[in-house]
């Protein structure tokens, strides 16, 4: 087992191991163990027959030492890795490197795999799924060994919804989803106590810092950034903020997105009325602008075509009637005047 990198810089540099292929080691060790047991048995037969006692004792010692001690000790060094899995190995407390790449390997049997995220009180969901989904009866030691592997896959952290005050002091409920992966196993294992809990805490902290910089809504101010109207920009700043915080843990934040955004219950009804009032005002403004344009166009067309000549008083009456028809909430009820206007 050799190392590609010889220097360790406070666990900031990941050392990738070149491990021996496991299948040749398994075959050779099995054959050697069987041969050693055969030698041990042959030595015992020689003693029983009263032949060369010295040679018999030597054969029994060598065969017994390898067949019953060395051979079995070498088997725990066999490790199996699936795609996008890694093992962070330590030898007598010293980090010696990370084993990566799918396959069957043999490493020093005294090496210990370290994964602080596996030492949690709650059952690991991945461990439970791998252990019982297929109906396999795995021993406790096998489950622990499986849980000590680090996943290099892209994973999702869906934090719980939180109540945070925005820039204006309004309490809002916000939830985010974070896409992340481990890029430096040495930092993830040795620089923080538990990289999963560390990531969750830093996500909460970054979310509070970013939300305080924006209001929930801009209330009609188009140039102002808001949580509701500038979700892409907020998500980008949130990702940068979290990346700066989790860099020490060897984690890369691939993406961060807001999954839930709403006012808190105590102000939700009032803010809904405010949004409805703002929408009504904007709609009325658009209707009035359109009505004025239509009235102006009608007067100009009547004047250009010389269909009718209206004095100022009749123009005012016509404008009033058109605005009532165009701006009213209900359909206008026409009144036929058979007489003169005067």
N, C-alpha and C positions, 0 to 999 in steps of 0.2 A: 504494500500500500504506500503510494508516494503522494507528494503534495505538489500542486502546480505553483503555489505561491509560498515563499519561505518566511515572509515577514507578516507579523500581526500588529496592526496599528490601533490599539485600544478597541479591538473588535469592530473597527470601522471597515476593515478589508475582509471580504469573505474568501475563505480558502476552500477551493474545490478539490476534492480528493479524486485520485485515480485508483479505484479499488480493483482488486483481482476478481475475475469472473468467478461466479459461485459454483457453476456446474462442474468444472474440472476439479475444484477443491473438494466438492461433495463426493465425487467419485473416488478421487485419490485417498481422501481421508477415510472413506468407508472401506476401501480395499485394504488400506494400511491397518485399520482397526481390526478387521477380520483376520488379517495375516498375523497381527500381534497376538490376538486371542488364540490363534492356532499354535503359535510359538509357545505361548504360555501353557497350553494343554500338552504340547509335545514335551516341554520341560517337566511337567508333572508326571507324565508317563515314564520319562527317564528316571526320575526319582523313585517311582514305584517299582521299576524293574531293577533298581540298584545299579544303574550304569553310572557314567561319569557325573558325579554329584556336583562338581564345580561348574561344569558346562550347563547342567540342568538348572542350577540356581540362577546362573547368569541369564539363561533363556527365559526363565519365569519372571525375573525382575524386569528385564527389558520388555517382554511381551505384556506383562501385567501393567507396567507403568504406562505404556502407550495405549494398550487396549482398554484399560479401565480408568485412566486418568487423562492423558493428553488427548486421545481421540474424542471422547465426549466433550471435553472443554472446548475443542475447536468448532463444534457444531453451532453454538450460539453466535459465532461470527458470521453466519450466513444471513444475509438480509435481502428482502425482496422489495423493490420500489416500483410503484405504478407510475404512469405518465403524470408529470407535473407534481411530483412528490419529492421531498428532500429529508435527509436525516442530518441533524446537527450533532456531531460526535465529540465527546470529551474523553480524555484518557487520564484517569486519576485527577480529575478536576481541571485539567488544562484543555482548552479548545484546540483540536487538531485539524478540524476542517468539516466541510459539508459534503455529503454524498448526494449527488444528483443524477438524474437520468434513469429512465425505466430499465429494469433488468434484474438479474440475480447476481448478487455480489458477496464477496467474503471480505470482512474487515477484522481488525484485531478484536478477539472475543471479549477483551476487557474494556472495550470502548462502550460508553453509555450514551444513548440518544437522549437529547434534552429538548423538551417542549413545554415551557411554563404555562402555555394556554391550555394544556391538557390537565393540569392540576387544579381543577375548579371543583366547587362543591356540587354543582348541578351536573347531571349526565350530559356528556357531549353528544349532540344530536347525530353528528356524522358517525360517531363510534357506535351508537345504538343501531342506526340504520344498517351499517356494515355487518353488525353482529347478529341481528335477528331478522332482517328483512328476508334473507334467503333461507331462513330456518336452520342455520348452522349453529351447532353447539360449540362455541368457542370458550376456551378457558379464560380465567381472569388475566393470566399473564399474557395471553395472545392479544386480548383487548387493550391492555396497557401498552404493549409494544406498538399496536396499530395507532393508538392515539398520540404516540410520541413523534409521529411523522408530521412534517410541516407541509401544508398544502400550498403550492405555488400557483394555484388557479386564481382566476379573477373571482372575487367573492363580493357579496352584497351585505351591507349593514343598513338595516331599516330601523332607525332610532324611533323611540316613542314620541308622540306629539307633545310639544312643550308650550307653556304659556309664557310669552315674552312680550315686553313693552317695545313698541316701535319708536321711531324718532320723535313722534308727537306725544309719546307716553300712553298711547292706546294699547290695552292688552289684546294680544292676538294669539291664536293657536296655530302653530306651524310644525310640520313634520318634514323630514328629509330622508332621502335614500342615498347612500354612498357606495360607489363601486370602487373596490380597492384590491390590491394584491401585494404580496411580499416580494421585494426585489433584493433584499440583503438579509439572509438568514441569521448571520452573526449579530447584526444590530437588533433584529427582532427578538432573539432569544436572550442576549446578554445585556443589552442596554436598558431594557425596561423589564418590570416585574412580570407583566402579562400584556402582551401586545394587543390582544383583542379588547381588554378592558381599557387599556391606554387609548386605543383608537376611539372607543365610544365616548370616553370623557372628553377627549380633545374635540370631537365632533360637536358635543354640547357647548363647549366653550367657544368654538369658532362661530357656531350658529348665533349665539347671543351677541357676540361682537359685531357680526355683520348686520343682524336685524336692527340693532340700535341705530344704524346709519341711514335707514330708509323709512319713509312713512308707508303705511299700508296702501294708501291710494293717494293720487295727486289732486283729486277734487277739481279736475278740469284744467290743470296746469300741464300742458303737454311737454314742456321742456324739463320738468322735474322728474327724477327717477323715483320709482316706487317698487315695492315688493310685488305688487300685482301686475304692474305694467312693464317692469324690466326684469322679468324672471331669469332670462338668459344671462344678463350681466350680473345679477345677484348670485346665480349659481356659479359663475366663473370666479367671482371674488371669494365665494365660500370655498371652492376647491383650492384656490391659492392659499387661503388662510389655513385650511386644514393641512395642506401639504407642508407648509412651513413648520407646523407643530409636530407632525408625525415623521419628519425626516430622520430624527434621531432613532426611531424604531425600525428603520429600513422598510418603510411602507410607502407605496405609491398610490396616490388618490387618482384614479382614472377619471371619475366623473362624480359630480354631486348635483342632485336635483331636488327641487321642492315638490313634495308629493301632496301636501295638504296645507291650505292657507285660508284662514277665516278669522273673523273677529271673535273675541271671547263672548261667552253667553251673556254677561252682564251688560254689554254694550251692543250686542249684535242687532237687537230690534231698533235701537236708535240709529245706528249706522245704516241699516237697511232703509229707513225712512229718509235719511239724508241722501242716499244714492238714488232713491226714487224721485225725490224732489229735484235733484240735479238733472236727472234724465228728463223730467217733465219740462224743466226750464230750457234745456238744450233743444228739445223737440219744438216747444213753442217759438223759440227764437228762429229756428229754421222755417217754421210755417209762416211767421210774420214776414221774414225776408222774401220768401217765395210769393206771398200774397201781394206785397208791395210791388214786386217786379211784374206780376201779372196785371195789376191795376195800371201801372205805368205803360205797359205794352198795349193794353186796351185803349187807353186814352190816345196814345200816339197813332194807333191804327185808325181809330175813328176820325182823328184830325186829318191824317194823310189821305184817306179815302173820301173825305168830305161827305161822310154819310149823314152826320148830324152836327149842327153847330151848337155847342154848349157854352153857356156863360159860367162864371165862377161858382155861382150858387148851385147850378145843376151838376157841375163837375164834383162839387163837394158832396152832393147827395149820392151821386153815382159811386164815388170812392167809398162812402160810408156803407152803401149797400153791398158792394163787392167785398169789402173787408169783412163784413158780417158773414157773408156766405162762405168766404174762403177760410176764415179763422175760427168759425164756430165749431163747437163740439158736436152739435147735432145738425141734421139736415135742415136747410132753410125752408120755411113755409112761404111760397110766393103769394103776393097780394096784387091782384090786377086792378090797376087804377084806370077807370074809363074816362075820367075827367082830365082837367088840366092840372099841372103842378102848382099853379098859382090860384 
